[in-house]
Amino acid sequence: MVKGGLSVDLYEAMPSVGRKFLMAGKGGLNITHAEPLAAFIARYGAAAPQIARWLDAFGPDTLRAWIHDLGIETFIGTSGRVFPAEMKAAPLLRTWLTRLRRAGLRIHVRHRWLGWDGVGALRFATSDGEITARADVTVLALGGGSWPQLGSDGAWQDILRARDVAVAPLLPANCGFDIAWSDHLRTRFAGAPLKNIAASFAGQRRMGECIVTESGIEGGIVYALSASLRDAILREGVAELTLDLLPDRSVEQIAAALTHPRGPRSLASHLKSRLRLEGVKMALLREVLPPATIAEPALLARAIKALPLRLTAARPLAEAISSAGGVRFEALDDHLMLRALPGVFCAGEMLDWEAPTGGYLLTACFTSGKVAGAGVAAWRATSATLTP
C-alpha cells in the first residue's frame, strides 16, 4: 500500500485474515461502548494511564466515525454497548479489506512469523517452506494466547524475550473458573444458567447472569470479576466468589418468607412457592451449605444473599475470551516502538493490558494500531532504513 511513501505488506499465519475478529462478532459484534470517557478508561485497570493516551488519538467516538466512513452504521444498545447495525463482523471486515487492497496493501496468508534471521530479515514458515522478507519498519500485531486455533498462540513471547524485550507471562482473562462440584451437581446441572443474580468479590459487585459448567462456573458476571479472581488465586491458591441468588430481596424479606408456615410442603416446594427459588439455585444451596444451615431460616436467608463458592483455578488460557500479559509498557516508547529493537512496533492484544468484555477489548486493539501506525510514519520521516 502506497501512502506517504510507504509500501505495506501484511503477513497472516492463517488461511484468511481477521479470524478472531469474526469470532468476536459471532454473537453480535460489540465494537465499543458509549459510556463517559472517564468511566471507559477506568475499565483498563492498571493499564488505564497508557491506554488513555491512545484514546486521545482514536477513542470510541472516533472509532465509530471510522466505521461509519466505511459505510457501516452503528447503534447503541440499552446497556451502552455499540454494535454495527447488522450485528455482524463480516460486512465490516470485508469492506475494510476492500479499501486496504484498493490502496495497495499486499496480503500474504499462511505465513507464520518465526522471528529474524542473522541479517535482520523477517522469517516466515509457509506451505512451501521457510522464506525471508526485508522490511524497513515492522509492526507486530500477533495477538495474545486465547483461542489459539484462530491464529494467536503466543509463540512470539520467546522470540522477543531472546531479543531482550520484557514480556509478562500470558494469563487467561475474561475466563471461567474451576470449582470442585459433586458428581450430582456436575451431571444434573452443567450448562444451567444462573439468571438475575449478583456476584461479589474484593469489594466489586456485578449484576447479571452466569452459567454452571461441568468444571465450575463462567459467563458475564464472572468474566467481569475474572482479573481480580485470577490474581487472588495466583497469590493464595483459592478465591471465594459470593453469589446473591435473590438480589431484589433483602435478607429480612427472605427470612420472613422462609418462616412462613409451609405445612406438609417440602423445603424445596416452599422455596419455590415463596421465593421462586428452584432448579440450579436450589441445587447450589444444597451443594454448598451444611444441612443445619439449610434447616435454620435466618441462616439460610443470609446464605441465599451471600452464597460462597470456592474457586480453585482459572480455566486454561486457550479457553479464555482474551488474555492478560504481553509486551510490558516499559519495553515500548510512546509510539509503541520496542526500545530494544528500533523500527519494530507492537499493537493489539500482545501488549500487557486487559479489559472486560463490552467493547473495551476491540477499542484498545484498534487504538493501539492507530498509535503504532502514527509511530511508523514518524519513524520513517526521521530515520534511515533500519533492521531489527
N, C-alpha and C positions, 0 to 999 in steps of 0.2 A: 504494500500500500504506500503510495507516494503522497506524503503530506508533510509540508515543511522540510522537504528533502529527505524524508525517512522512507525506507523501503522495509515493509514489515512481513515477516513470516511467522505463522502460528503453528507450533508443533503440538499435536494431541496424541496421547497414548492410546486412546480408544478408537474404535472404527468411526465414530462421529463425535462432534463436539457438544458440550453442554448437557451431558447425561444426568449429572446431579441436579442441574437447573431444571431439567424436565421432571425429574423425580420430585423436586420441591413443589412443582405445580400440579402434581397428580391429584391432590385433593382440593385444588384451588390455589393459584399462585399468590401467596401473601408477600407482596413485593416490598412494602414498607409499612409505616404506622403514622397516623395523623395526630398523635398526642403532642402537647407542647414540647419544644425542643429540649428544654432543661430536663424534663422527665425522660425524654427519649435518650439523651446522652447518659443519664444515670443507669440505664439498663446494661451498660457495658462494664459496670463494676470497676475493678482496679485499672482497667484499660481506658476508662472514660476520658481522662485528660488528653491522651493521644488521639483517640477517635474523635473527640470534639474538634480538634484542629482539622481533621479530614472533612468533617461535616460542614465546616465553614466554606469549603470549596465546592462540595457536592452533597448537600443534605437531602432529607426526604422530599421537600418540595421541588428541588432541582431534579431529583431522580424521576419524580412524576412528570415533570415538564419534558424531560428527555424521552420518556416512554410515549407521551402524547405526540412528540415530534416524529416518532416512528409510525404514527397513525393508530396507536393502540390507546383506547380510552380506559380510564380507571375510575373506580368508585370507592368510597369509604364505607365499610361495613358498620354495623351497630356497635361493635367493640372498638372501633377506631382503626381497625386493620384496613390496609389498602390493597385492592385486588384489580387485575385487569378486568374489563367488562365481560370478557368471555370466560373468565375464571380459569384460563389455561395458560401454560408456559409456551407451548409450541408456536402459536402465532407470533408472539413477541420475539422468540429466538429466531424464527425463520426470517422475519422482517429485518432484524438486527444483522444477521449474517448476510442477507442480500445487500444491505447497504455497505457493509465492510468489503464484500467481494467486489462490488462495483467501484469502490475506492482503490482497489488494487491489492487487498490482503490475499496472501497466498497461504492456504491451509494444507498442512501435511498430517494426515491421520495415520494411526498405527505407528507412531514414532514415540517410543518411550525414552525419556531423558535418562542418561546414565552418568552425567557429570561432564567433566572436561578431560581432554587428552593432555599430553605433555606440553603442547604448544598453545594451549588455551582454546582449542576448538571444542564446540559442543558435541557430545557423543550421544547417539540415538540407536536404540535397538529397533530394527524394523523386520518385516517378514522376509526381507532379502538379506538380512544380516546387519551388522553394525555399520553405521555411516557417521560422518562428522560434518559439521557446518560451522562456518565462521560467522561471528556476529560482533558488530561494533558495540552494541549495548544489548543486554539480556534482561527480560522481565520474567521472573519465575512466579507462576500462579499455579502451584502444584497441589493445592488443597490440603486438608488435614488427613485424618485417618479413618473417618467414619464412612460406611458404605463403600469399602474398597473395591467391590465388584463394579462400581461405576467409574473407577479410574484413580481415585485418590487413596493410595495405600501407605503414605508416609515414608516411602523408601528414600526420599530425598534427605531425611534427617542425618543419616550417617555421611552422606556426600558433603553436606555443608559443615558438619562438625569436623570433618577431616580438613576443611579449609579454615579452621579457627573461627567459625561462626557459632555464637552462643544460641543453643536451641533448647527450649524447655520441653520435657517429655510430653508427647501427645496423650491426652486423657479423654475419656468419654464425657460429653456434655449433652444436655437435653436427653437424658437417658433414663432407663428403668433401673430397678434395684432388686437384689435378691432378698427373699425372706424365707425362712425355713418353715414352709407351710406343712401341715399334716397331710397325709395321703388323702384324707376325706375332703379337705378343702381344695386341694390341688386337682383332684379328679372330678369333683362336683361343680366347682365354680371358676376354674380357669377360663378366662375370656369374658367374665361377667363384669359389666360396667358398674362403677360406684358413682351415681349421679347425685347432684345437688348436695355436695359435701364441702367441707373446708379442710385444708391441710396446713399444719403449722410446724415450723422448725426454726430454732435460733432467732426468735422474735419476728419471723416472717409468717404471714398467713395468706393463703390463696384460696379463693372460692372457685368451684367448678366441678370437674369430674376426673376420674382416672379409671384404670382397668386392673383387676386382679389377673395375674398371669400364672402360668404353671410354676414359674421360678420366683415370683414376687409381685411387684407392682410397677405400673408405668402409666403414662398418659399426662395430659395437660398440666394439672396442678403439681404433679411430681416433677415434671420437667422444669417447671418454674422454680423449684427449690433444689434442683439437682446439683448445682455448683456447690452450695453450702453442705448438702448431704454428702456428696462425694468427698469433699475436703475433710469433713469430720470423720468419715470412715478411714481415710488415709492417715489421719492423726491418731485416732483412738480405736480403730478396728470395727466399730459399730456406730450406728446413728439411730436415734429414736424419733421417728416421724409420728406426729399426733394427728389423728383424724377426728373431726367433728361430724358425726353422722347426721345430725339434725341442726344445721347452723341457723335455721329460722326460729328455733325454740330455745328458751332459756333452760338452765338446769332446774329451776323451780317449776316451770311448766311441765317438763318431762317427769320430774318426781311426782307431781300431782297426778299426772296421767297414770303413772305406774302404781300409785297407791289406791287408785280407783278400784273398787271391788270387781274381781274378774269371775267370780262364781266358779263353775266347773271348767272354764276355758283353760287351755294350756297357756304358759307364758308366751309362747310364740304367737298364738292366736290373739292374746291380749295386746302384745306389742304391735301386731299388725292392725288391730282394730283401733287402738287408742292413739298410736303414733305413726301408723303406716310404715312401720319398720319391719322389713321382711327380706327374704331371699339372701343375697350375698351379705347384706348388712347384718342380718341376724346371724349368719354363719360366722362372720368376723368376730362378733361378740362372744360366741361360744368358742371360737378358736383361741382368742387372746385371754379371756377373763377366767378366773377360777370360779367354780360353782357358787362359792359363798358370796362373791361379788354380784353374780347374776341374780341370786336369791334376795338380795337386800336392795330395795327400791332406791334409797338415797345413793348408795354406792354405784348402782347400775346407771342412774341418771348422770352422775359425774363421768362415768366411763363412756357413755354414749357421746358426751360432749368432748371427751379427750381420750380417745382410744389409742394406746401406744402400740406402734408397730416397730419391731426391731429389724433394721436393715443391716445386712452383713456385708454387702459388696455392691458396687455399681456393675451393671451389665457390661459386657465387653465393648471395647471401642468400635468394633466392626458393626455393632447393632445400634449405636448411638445416632441421633439425628445430626449431631455436629461434634466437633472436638475442641478441647482447650489445649493450651500449649502451642509450641511452634517457635519460630524465629523470635528471639527476645528483642524488645524495642531498643535496648542499649546496643544491639548489633547493627542498628539502622540509623541513618541520618534522617532529617526531617522530610526528605523526599523519598524515603523508603529504599534508599540505596545501602547495600551492605558495606559497612566500614572496612571490613577485611577484604572485600572484592570490589574495588571501584568499577563502576559501569554495570554492576549487577543489581537489579532491583527486585523486590518481593512484594506480593499483593495477595489479598484474599485470606482464606481460612488457614493458610500456612503460617500466618503471623500469630503471636502469642496474645490472643484475646478470645473471649467467648461472650455469648449473649443468649437470652431466652428466645424461644420462637415468638413470632408476632411481627415479622418483617425486619427485625433488627439484624439478623444474620445476613440476609441478602443486601441490605442497605450498606453495611460495613464492607462487604466484599466489593460492591460497586464503587464506593467512595475511595477505598484503598487503591483500586485500579486507576481511578482518576488521578490520585496523588502521585502514584508511580509513573503514570504516563506524562504528567507535567514535569516530573523529575527527569525523565528521559530527555524530554525536549530541552530542558535547561542544561543538562549534562552535555548534550550534543552541541549546544550553542557555545559552550565554553571549553570543550575538551577535544583533543585529537582522538583518533581511533585507539580504543583501549581493549585489552583482553583480560579475562579473569586471571 
